[in-house]
């Protein structure tokens, strides 16, 4: 504990707290459709696939917007970007306060704006890291990213409020949280990253991506990108292509690196599993075990708390043994747990144990993965946070969509769990193959201070 406190004192803890709150409330807004989905389903008739698409849209939106928001962070002050993100992510809650039930199409559009809350990842993490020396990046980034504990608030708050006041009014509970966060950002946040690039061009890229995502979601919903499941599966790569197209060439170059794609795959499993399951687990447990909507929300909160609270420990552990070694163990665990669920399809008690263990691996894996980023991509951490975070969000998009498709097509979730078990096994093989090479840059010198790597924010500068 003394070592952790000493690490926190080596930088600006108030700035770290502001970043944590920004990501925490952003995450709360981001995944709130998950625990509300069973209530929305009573007002709007949806197939399992349509319901999966509804809760997946905010996840995908955040994934894509992280890329252009991460690019924007390279040239703009993080405090201003955080305030902009808070304002945009408040739009759905404000809109739903007006009388009248929204249509399914309207909810899809609002889901894109909810994704801005999840995109806070691309600003909160590098801004927090810029206030601390390189030797404690795993712990600091893990603490800032523990803001995904916001999913716990979703499970506790929204089902009960929806039952008492209706799901539309329940969404207003996010507004005071966003207001409190805005105050914390204004008074405490600090961005010490060196900046470069053209701010106006980066802002234009973010705006184009936001509007383009709305258009793409509407095209998929209208069947213009392929009938049935085709459009759902094509949406992420098309959206990602849009975001990458507006990036400067110097940042697109990282996509030619093999390590970028492997880390993206790993994060699509760890973070994608966490956010995707958080979005879908309420639907899963009500469908699979007949659990009440409120109890399902509480269970979702418990799982999300587990995954979020262990993320800093995953970063701390990776600082000591490297993220490479930690991921070897965690990817093995995720793959085995997914396959076990697919083969056994357990009753309630066994299913809860397996899901708990999955969330444990997800959270530790998230911290371990991002411990590697500042050491592998010095000077590009902002944009790499966006790109890798986007991969995590895309994984989170596919999870509820594929679960919904599996349930609708086969009447069971077995194929869904088996699919993600196979993907996790493939990622494990890649990390095993690259292990020795990655250890050459992943081993951390704990005697190094800020002066050993230039100014504190240099690790995040272009």
N, C-alpha and C positions, 0 to 999 in steps of 0.2 A: 504493500500500500504506500509506504514511504517513497518507493521508487516511482510509482505512478504520480504522486503529488509533486515530486521533484520535476518530473517530466512536464506536468502542466504548468509549473512555475517558470519553466524555461521559455515560455512564450506568453501571449496575451490571452488569458483564460476567458475574459469577458467577450472577446471577439469570437472565441470558440463557442461559447454559450449562445451567442447570437446566431451563429451558423447552424448550430444544433436546432434551435427553435425554428429557424427558417425552413430547414429540411423537415422537421417534425410536423409543423402545421401544413407544409406543402404535401407531405405524404398523407396526412389526415384527409385533406381535400381530394387528393389523387384517387384513393381507393374507396371512397365512400359509397360508390354505387354497388360494391360487393355485398356488404351486409344489408343494403336497401333493396337489392334485386328481388328477393322473395316478396317484398311488399309492392314493388313496382309491378311485378307479375300479376298481382290481383287486379290492377287497374288497366294494364296493357297486355293483351294476349300475345304471348311469344312462344316460339318453338324453343327447345333446348339450345339449338345452334344460335338462334337470335338472341337469347339471353346471354349466351357465352360471348357473342359479339359485342353486346352492350357494355358488359363489364370489362371487355378487353380494349375498347377504343381508348379510354384514358391511358391505359398502360402503353399502347402503341404511340399515342400522341406524345407522351413524355419521352419515350425512347427516341423518336425522331427529332423532337425539339431540343433534346440534350445536345445533339451534334452542333446545331447552329447557335444555341445558347453558350456552349463551351467555346465556340469560335468567337462569339461576342465578348466573352470574358477576357480573351486575350488582348482586347483593345479598349475595353470599358471598365470603369470602376465597379467592383462587385456589389457595393452597397446600392448603387442606382439600379443595377440589374435585379437585385433581390426585391426592391420595392416595386419595380415593374411587374415581376412575377407574382407578387402577392396580390396586386391589383387585378391582373388578368385571371388568376385562379379564383377570385371572389365572384366573378361574373355569374357562374351557374347558380350559386346560392342566392344571389340577389334576384336573378331572373325567376327562380322558382317560388319566390315570395308572392309574385303576382297571381291573382286568382285564375282558375282554369287549369285543367289537366293538360300537360304537354303531350305532344305526339311522340311516338317512338323515334321518328326522324329528328325531332327537336332535341331529344335526349342524346342522340348520337353526336349532334353538333356541340352541345354543352359538354359532352365527354371529352372533346378535343381541348376545350379550355381547362377542364379539370386536369388534363395532362400537363399543363404548365406548372402545376404544383409539384408533380413528380420530376419535372425537368430541373427543379431547384438543385438537384444533385450536382449538375454541371457547374454551379456557382458556389454552393455551400462548401463542398469539399476542398477545391483548390484555394478558396478564400481563407478557410480555416487553416489549411496547411501553410499558407504564406506567412502566418504569424508564428511559426515554430521551426526549429532547426531540423535538418534531414534525419538525424538519428532517432527521432520520436515520431516520424511520419505515420508509421503503422498504427500506433496508439491514437494519435490525433485524428487521423482520417477515420479510424474506427469509431471514435467518440462522436465526431460530427455526423457520420452516416448512421449512427444509432438513432438518428431522427426518424428512421423507419419504424420506430416504436409508435409513431402516429397511427399506425394501423390498429394498435391496441385501443386507442380512443374511438376509432370507428366501431369496433365491436361492442364497446361498452355504451357509447352514446346513442348511435343512430337507430338501432332496433327498438330500444325502449321509447325514444322520442317519436319514432314513426308510428308505433302502436298507440301512443297517447294523442298525438297531434296530426298524424298523417305524414307520409314520407317526404312530401314537398317542403313542409314547414320544418321538418327535422334537419334538412340541409342547412338551415340558417344558423345552426349551432356552430358552424365553422367560422362565421364572420367575426365574433369577438376574439377567437383564437388568432385569426389573421391580423386583426388590429393590434393585439398585444405583440405579435411578432414584428410588425412594422415598427413599433416603438423601440423594440430591442435592437433592430437593425440600425435605426437612425442614431441611437445613442451609444451603442457598443461595437457594432461591426467595424472591421478594419480590413482593408485589402492592400497588402504590401507587395503584390505581384508587379513585376515590371511589365509594361504594356507596349504593344507594337501593333502595326496593321492599321487598316482604314475602318474607323468606327461606323461611318455612314453606310459603307458597303456591308458590314457585318449586320447592322440593324436591318437593312433591306433583305438580307438573306434570311434572317429570323422571321420577318413579316411574310415573306414569300412562302416559307415552309409552313407557317401557321395557317395561312389562307389555303395553300395547296392541300394540306391535310384535311381541312373541312371539305374541300371539293372531292378528294379521293374517297372519303368516308361516304359521302352522298352518292358517288358513282357506284360503290360497292353495294350500298343499300338498294339502289335502283336496278341492280343486276347488269350494269353496263361494263363491268370488268369480268364478266363470266357469270353464268347462272349457278345457283346453289353455293357449294362450298368453294368453288374456284376463286371467286373474288376475295373471299376471306383469306385464303392462303397467299394470294398475290399481293394483297395490300401492304404488308411489311416491306418486301423488297422494293416495291415501287416508291413507297414513302421514304425509305432509306436512300434510294437513288436521288430523290428530290433534294434531300438534305445535303448529300455529298456533293451534288452538282453546284451548290452555292458556296461551298467551302473554297478558300484560296488554295491554289495549287500546292503551296508549301506544306499545307496540312493534309491535303489528299495524298501526299507522298507516303504517309505512314501506312496507308492501306496496301502498299506494295510490299510491306514487311510481313514475313510469316508469323512472327511473334504477336503482331497485332491481332491476327485472325484467331490464333490459339487462345489468347487471353479473352478475346471477345466471346469465343465459344464457351470457355469456362464460366465467364460471368453471366452468360445467357442461361446457364444451368443454376448457378448459386443464387444470384439476385432474381433472375427470371423465375426460378422456382419459388422464391419467397413472395414476390409481389403477385405472380400469377396465381399461386395457391391462396394467397390472402384475398384476392379478388373472387375466387371461385369456391373456396372451402365452405362458405355458408350454403351455397347451392348444392355442393357435394354431400354434406352431412344431412341436409333436409331430404334430399333425394334418396340417399343410400340407406339411412337409418331412421328416417321419419322424425328427426329431431325438430322441435319447435323453432320458429324463426328467431325468437329472442335468445334461446339457448344456443342456437347455431352462431349467433353474433358473439356471445360470450366465449364460446369455444374458439372462434376465430381470433378474438382478442388475446386469449391465452397463448395460442400458437404464435401469433405475431409478436407478443411480448418476449417469448422464448428466442425467436430468431433475431429480434432487434437487440436484446440485452447482451447476447453473447458476441455480437459483431465486434465491439471494441476488444474483447478478449481474443478474437481471431486475429486482429491486427497486432495486438501485443505478443501473442504466441508466434506470429510470423516474424516479428522483429527479432525473436530469439532463434528460431529454427529455420527461418526463411519461409516465404509463402509457397515455395516450390515443394518442400517436404510436407508442409501442412496440407496442401491440395492433393497430394498423392493419397493421403489417408481419407480426406473428406469426400473426394470424388468416388472412391471405392464405396464408402458408406452410402452415398446418395444412390448410386447404381443398384446396390444390393437391396436397399429399402424399396425402391421403385419396383424392382422385379418381384420382390416378396409380396408387395401389395397386389400386383397384377396376377400372380399365381394363386394366392390364398383368398383374395377379396374378403378380408377378415370381418368378423362381427364388430360391434361398437367398441368394446374394450380393446381388442387387438388393433383396430384401426386407429384409435386415438394414440396408442403407443407408437405405432409406425409413423403417423403424421408428426407427433412430437419430435421423434428422432430425426425426421426429415428436416424440420424447421431448425433443429439444433445444427445440423450439417450445413444448411443454407446460410445461417447467420455466421458461423465460424468461417465458412468458405468465402463469404463476401469480404470480411475483414482481411483474410489471407490474400485474396486476389488483388485488392487495391494496395496492399503493402508493397507489391511489386512495381506498381506503375511509376512512382517518382524515381525509382532507381533505374528503370529501363528506359524511360523517356524524359530525361531531364530537359527542362526548357519547353516542354510541350504538354505539361501535365493538364493544363486547362482543356485543351482540345481533346487530349486522350481520355480525360474523364468523361467528356461528352460522347466520344465515339464508343468507348467501352461500355459506358452507361446505357447508350442506345442499344447495344447488343443485349444487355440485361433486360431492358424493357421489351425488346422484340421477343425474347424468350418468354417473358411474362405475358405477352399478347397471345402467343401460340398455345400456351398451356390451357387457359380456359376455352379457347376456340377448339382445340383438339379434344379436350375432355367432352365438350358439348357435342362435337361430331361423333365421337366414339359412342356416347350414350344414345344419340339419336339413331345411329347406324346399326349398332349391335345390341342395344339395350343394357350395356354394361360399360364400366369404366376401365376394364382390363387392358384394352388396347391403348388407351391413353397413358396409363402408368408404364406399360411395357415400352412404348415409344420413347418416353423420357428416360427410362432406365438404359435403353440402348444408346441414346445420345450421350448420357453421362459416362458410359463405358468407353465410348469412342474418345471423349475428351481425356479420360484417364490414360488411355494408350498414348495419346500425343504428348502429355506431360511426362510420362515415363521415358519416351524417346528423347525428349529435349532436356531432361533433367540435368545432366552434367553441364551442358552448355549454359543453361539458365543460372546455375549456381555460380558461374564466374562473375556475374554482375548482381546477383540477388543477395549475396552475403554482405551484411551491414557491418561497418566499422563503428562500434559503440563508443570509441574514444573520440570520434569526430564531433566537433561543435559547429555552430553556424559559420564560423570563419573558414572552415575547411572546404566549404562549398560556395564561397562567396557570400553575398548578402542573403538573409533569411528567405527572401522571396525569390531568389534566383532560380531555385529548382522548378518554379512555375512560370518562368519568363520565356519569351520566345527569343 
